[in-house]
Amino acid sequence: MACRAVAQAGLVAGTASLDEERAFPLLLVAGWLTTAADLMLEQALLDSLA
């Protein structure tokens, strides 16, 4: 799932342009990258409990 979040961020970043787009596509990039980071941290915590 984290890989999917990073892929989504890359897709949105690839189509977003600071010159022609509003801030929303860039917010999507930030959101997807945050999701990926959260998923990886959650998995690391779960692994440390096992």
N, C-alpha and C positions, 0 to 999 in steps of 0.2 A: 504494500500500500504506500509506503514511503517513496518507492521508486515511481509509482504512478503520480504522486504529488509533485515530485521533481520534474517529471515529464510534462505535466500540465503547466507548471511554471515556465518551463522552457518554451512550450508552444505559445503561451500567452506573451512571453517576453519577445519571442521572435516576430510576433505580429504587432506588438505595441510600438508606437513611435512617439517620442516626446514632442515632435513637431506637428503631428497630424492627429493625435489621439488625446482624449481627455485623461484624467488621472486614473479612471476606473480600471483599465487594463493593467496598469502598474500595481494597483492595489490587489488585483487578482494574483499577480506574481508573488507579492509579499505574503498573501494568504496561503498560497500553495506551499511556499518554502517554509512558512511557519508550521504548517500541518506536517510536512515531512520531518522537520526537526523535532516536533512534539512526539511523533510516532517513534522516532529513533530513540529519544530519551526514555519514553515509556517502556520500550523493549529492553533497553539497558537496565532499567530498574527491575523489571520482571526477571531478567536473567540473573541479577545479583541476588534475588530472593531464592532462586532455585538451587 
